[in-house]
Amino acid sequence: MHWVDIGVNLPNSRLKIEPMLARAATADVNQIILTGTDLTQSKQAADLAGDYPGRLYSTAGVHPHSAKDVTPDYLATIRQLAACPQVVAIGECGLDFNRNISSPEQQISVFEQQLELASELHLPVFLHERDAFAEQYALLKKYRSQLTGGVVHCFTGDITQMQAYLELDLYIGVTGWVCDPLRGHALREAVTNLPVERLLLETDAPYLRPKTLGEQKIKGVSQNEPCYLPHIAHQLSELMQVDLSDIQRHSANNSQKLFNLI
């Protein structure tokens, strides 16, 4: 049994991928999904994942921040990328009304189009949501019967929101946010009611380095990396009162099931 990190952003340089993967393997993190947030990054992620079959996978989609930048043929590009065997989900897609880098109208339009594409292609969705729960939930509920499935990436909400997503039979992606006793207070309470059958683990590297690491550092690692995924799992094990081995087994099995990982 090994760990699966379902959410890693592209390293700044392809030269950094080998040492990152080596450190991940030392921590038994043997499968990683790279996140596509726009067409350029989705292509880069797919290309990189294609070089490491069975170890790296990727998603293809448009983050709500980039909704304003889509071209008329953007869905055709996502469709083309989604035909690659290493591309396992549509996204990162969703709604983000916190900063409104793209207008809410643009975000909703692009999100709905990606939900339709995911339904057509029978691929799960990799979801982003911030300060837009009601609108996102309504769209997901509208399309849920057509969707293969999905994960609420980097969930930071409260127990009420989590239960609503669970009622749609979605998975919950937990990051190092759960290791922050201050900002992560709502999440830390919510996960005590999260069934392990709906749990996925992710680092969202290089962001969200777990606060509870303190001054601990793995040599050569200045930011967050997949090698810290087991640390997040340890925190969850304590909060959920579930054995670490069960956290590992369920999160890995859930990841492989949702994304059809080989």
C-alpha positions, -999 to +999 in steps of 0.1 A: +000+000+000+012+035-008+000+071-006-016+090-035-013+128-037-042+139-059-033+176-061+002+189-070+009+221-090+036+220-116+072+225-103+088+257-115+112+237-136+111+203-151+146+198-137+130+197-102+107+168-109+132+140-104+143+150-069+107+157-060+097+122-071+126+107-053+116+124-020+080+114-026+090+077-032+110+077+001+077+088+018+058+060-001+039+086-021+040+067-054+012+083-074+007+120-080-019+140-100-007+173-115-033+200-115-042+218-148-055+253-141-055+268-176-049+254-211-011+261-210-006+244-176-030+216-186-008+208-216+024+211-196+009+188-169-002+162-195+032+162-212+050+158-179+027+131-167+031+112-200+069+109-192+061+090-160+034+065-167+019+050-136+035+076-113+022+109-126-012+118-139-029+151-146-061+171-149-072+194-178-094+224-173-098+261-166-097+275-131-123+302-124-096+329-122-088+321-159-125+320-171-121+355-186-093+343-208-109+314-226-110+314-264-140+301-284-121+268-290-109+262-255-133+232-249-118+215-280-084+218-265-095+203-232-113+175-251-080+168-270-060+166-238-086+145-221-081+118-247-046+112-233-045+082-209-026+101-183-054+128-180-078+115-154-102+145-146-116+177-159-105+207-139-094+225-118-128+241-124-154+257-103-163+291-088-142+316-068-161+348-058-135+358-032-114+379-056-136+377-088-105+379-110-130+367-136-166+380-133-191+357-117-210+354-150-178+344-168-170+318-141-205+303-141-205+300-179-171+283-181-178+260-151-210+248-166-194+241-199-168+220-182-194+201-162-211+193-195-178+182-211-170+160-181-204+144-183-200+137-220-165+123-216-174+103-184-145+118-165-147+130-129-144+167-120-116+183-100-134+211-082-124+245-068-147+267-047-142+297-026-169+320-012-193+306-038-208+275-021-245+281-029-239+288-066-215+259-070-237+235-051-267+244-073-247+237-105-233+204-092-267+193-081-280+201-116-254+180-133-247+153-107-268+126-123-247+130-155-213+132-138-191+102-132-180+117-099-158+144-085-137+157-057-139+190-038-103+199-041-086+216-011-119+217+009-117+244+036-154+247+045-175+237+075-194+206+084-227+218+068-210+224+035-191+191+037-223+172+044-240+189+014-211+178-009-213+143+006-250+141-002-240+146-039-217+116-035-186+136-040-152+130-024-135+155-001-099+165-008-080+174+024-047+193+024-024+207+050-051+233+058-062+207+083-028+212+101-035+249+108-053+251+142-064+288+135-074+290+098-083+254+096-106+253+127-138+247+107-122+220+086-107+203+117-142+200+131-157+189+099-133+160+093-143+144+125-175+135+106-159+126+073-164+090+063-130+075+052-148+061+022-151+097+009-116+109+018-088+119-006-055+134+004-035+161-014-007+186-006-016+213-032+022+216-034+041+239-035+014+258-015-001+250+020+030+236+037+015+220+069+018+245+098+024+216+123+057+208+106+071+238+124+108+241+117+110+205+104+125+203+069+135+176+046+169+185+031+165+204-002+128+211+004+119+248+009+082+247+001+055+221+003+060+188-015+042+154-019+068+140+006+048+158+034+015+140+026+020+114+053+023+142+078-012+154+068-024+119+072-011+117+107-030+148+116-061+134+101-057+101+119-057+119+152-087+142+144-108+114+128-097+088+154-090+064+126-058+042+124-032+056+101-031+024+081-069+028+074-064+064+063-037+052+039-057+023+025-090+042+021-075+073+006-054+054-019-083+031-029-106+061-032-081+079-054-076+049-076-114+043-079-124+079-087-096+086-112-092+050-126-055+050-117-035+020-128 
